[in-house]
Amino acid sequence: MSNYLSQDEIDSLLSGLSGDGGGAEGGGSGGDERYKILTPVFELFCKTAGSVLGTAVTKTVDLTPEACVKADFAAMSEKLPADVLSLSLSLVSGVEGDMYLIIGKKEIAVLADLMMMGDGSADYNEEADDAASELFNQVMGAFTTAFGAEIGESVSAGNAAVSPFDLANPPFDADSADMGIAKLTVNGLIDSSVVLIIPNTFGDEIIDMKTPKPSSSAMDMGIGISQSEMDELTNMAASSFSSGGGSSFGSTPSYAPAPSYAPPPPPRSGSTYDGPKENIELLLDVELDINIELGKSELSIKKILELAPGSIVELDKMAGEPVDLIVNNKIVARGEVVVVDENFGIRIVSLVSAEDRIKSLK
């Protein structure tokens, strides 16, 4: 009888150790692990999108996640309305990639009309595309803030773009993407489904960001030593060296005085302001008014009198350009507008120096 296991016997043993009985349905355990990571990301998107859309259209908006699975255009066709559009949602820093929200034209028309102070009964037109882009720019601002906090990275989004989408002739292969299906309801005006398509390249990057990285140890180099064993060996070596054991190469003779080193300087704080702090500490509890300036515009009195709900006032800043954070009429920072839990805010993207900020308070 041979002392070596055959390949079939090895495979059988490995299957028994894995505990999956030879594989799991729906793509195996690898696929299950993939959706364990992607599903919470999809749920976070639905939560922030529902909150932001509800604030923007002043209605109760529910975006309820139902499933996160491999893309299937046949299943999409059963869930979605016949006439749909694609909203391209991009992440451009921290994590880079595109997602595609597939949503009905009627649903876009209702959301756009509600945003413009209508009753949700307007028909779809090209202006609705612009309103939808603005709505989902706000959605992505809130999502990137929440997602960035979750992964410990600064994440930002590009501008949302609306384009036609043909379910019968999709622009990419279903085998190269995953999808999240959600139920969208708005106060009796919308009761439909939407689908978020996540291409594999983007999904892989999300999974890589959210997968814990192994610590650097001897196991990383292929040596069969655990981290605890490595720590024990290190302690043993340090103990041996301090007691004079081991090799005498480079050791200090017993009659030689121990070398003297100056202690390292204390670590500097994150602030770059090096001036005296005794006086400024007396003012730290003083409250100051902070203003956020989106931009400026000049209008004639006639145009001001013509303003009505739904009117648009064009500002002197480009879309996506940072807004100014002003204290005592002095700019101290610049940031981008975000929506978090139904409140507007700005995410700081740049600061003036700490010394200049102190001077601006004078």
DAURGI-V226507 format. One record per backbone hydrogen bond with DSSP energy under -1.0 kcal/mol. CO is the residue of the C=O (numbers start at 0). NH is the residue of the N-H. E is the energy in kcal/mol with one decimal. If there is no record, write none. Layout:
BEGIN
CO/NH/E, CO/NH/E
END
This chain:
BEGIN
5/9/-2.1, 6/10/-2.7, 7/11/-2.1, 8/12/-2.3, 9/13/-2.6, 10/14/-2.2, 11/15/-1.9, 12/16/-2.2, 13/17/-2.0, 14/18/-1.1, 23/27/-1.0, 27/31/-2.0, 28/32/-2.5, 29/33/-1.8, 30/34/-2.0, 31/35/-1.5, 32/36/-1.1, 33/37/-2.3, 34/38/-2.1, 37/41/-2.4, 38/42/-2.6, 39/43/-2.1, 40/44/-2.1, 41/45/-2.4, 42/46/-2.3, 43/47/-2.4, 44/48/-2.8, 45/49/-2.5, 46/50/-1.9, 47/51/-2.6, 48/52/-2.8, 49/53/-2.0, 50/54/-1.8, 51/55/-2.4, 52/56/-2.4, 53/58/-1.0, 59/186/-1.0, 61/184/-2.3, 63/182/-2.8, 66/180/-2.8, 68/178/-3.4, 71/75/-2.0, 72/76/-2.1, 73/77/-1.3, 74/78/-1.4, 75/79/-3.1, 82/104/-2.2, 83/164/-1.0, 84/102/-2.1, 85/162/-2.3, 86/100/-2.6, 87/160/-1.4, 88/98/-2.8, 89/157/-1.7, 90/96/-2.1, 92/94/-1.9, 92/155/-1.3, 96/90/-2.8, 98/88/-3.0, 99/196/-3.3, 100/86/-2.4, 101/194/-1.9, 102/84/-3.1, 103/107/-1.9, 104/108/-2.5, 105/109/-2.3, 106/110/-2.4, 107/111/-2.6, 108/112/-2.3, 109/113/-2.4, 110/114/-2.1, 111/115/-1.6, 112/117/-3.2, 113/116/-1.5, 124/127/-1.1, 125/129/-1.0, 126/130/-1.8, 127/131/-2.6, 128/132/-2.4, 129/133/-2.1, 130/134/-2.6, 131/135/-2.5, 132/136/-1.4, 133/137/-1.7, 134/138/-1.7, 135/139/-2.3, 136/140/-1.8, 137/141/-2.0, 138/142/-2.6, 139/143/-2.8, 140/144/-1.5, 141/145/-2.2, 142/146/-3.2, 143/147/-2.6, 144/148/-1.8, 145/149/-1.5, 146/150/-2.0, 147/151/-1.2, 147/152/-1.9, 155/91/-2.3, 155/92/-1.2, 160/87/-3.2, 162/85/-3.2, 172/175/-1.6, 173/176/-1.4, 175/199/-3.0, 176/70/-2.1, 177/197/-2.8, 178/68/-2.4, 179/195/-2.9, 180/65/-3.4, 180/66/-1.5, 181/193/-2.4, 182/63/-2.6, 183/191/-2.7, 184/61/-2.5, 185/188/-3.6, 185/189/-1.1, 189/185/-2.0, 191/183/-3.0, 193/181/-2.5, 194/101/-3.6, 195/179/-2.4, 196/99/-2.1, 197/177/-2.7, 198/202/-2.8, 199/203/-3.2, 200/204/-1.2, 201/205/-2.2, 202/206/-2.5, 203/207/-2.4, 204/208/-2.2, 205/209/-2.1, 206/210/-1.2, 216/219/-1.1, 217/220/-1.0, 217/222/-2.0, 218/221/-1.6, 222/224/-2.4, 225/229/-2.2, 226/230/-2.4, 227/231/-2.1, 228/232/-2.3, 229/233/-2.1, 230/234/-2.4, 231/235/-2.3, 232/236/-2.4, 233/237/-2.4, 234/238/-2.4, 235/239/-2.4, 236/240/-2.2, 237/241/-2.3, 238/242/-1.5, 239/244/-2.0, 240/243/-1.2, 247/250/-1.8, 252/255/-1.2, 276/280/-1.8, 278/281/-1.2, 279/282/-1.5, 282/285/-1.9, 290/325/-3.3, 292/323/-1.6, 295/315/-1.4, 299/303/-2.2, 300/304/-2.2, 301/305/-1.1, 303/306/-1.1, 307/310/-2.7, 317/320/-2.0, 322/334/-2.4, 323/292/-2.4, 324/331/-2.5, 324/332/-1.2, 325/290/-2.6, 326/329/-1.5, 329/326/-2.8, 331/351/-1.9, 332/324/-2.9, 333/348/-2.8, 333/349/-1.9, 334/322/-3.5, 335/346/-2.9, 337/344/-2.2, 339/342/-1.6, 342/339/-2.8, 344/337/-2.8, 346/335/-2.0, 349/333/-2.5, 352/356/-2.3, 353/357/-2.1, 354/358/-2.1, 355/359/-2.0, 358/361/-1.5
END
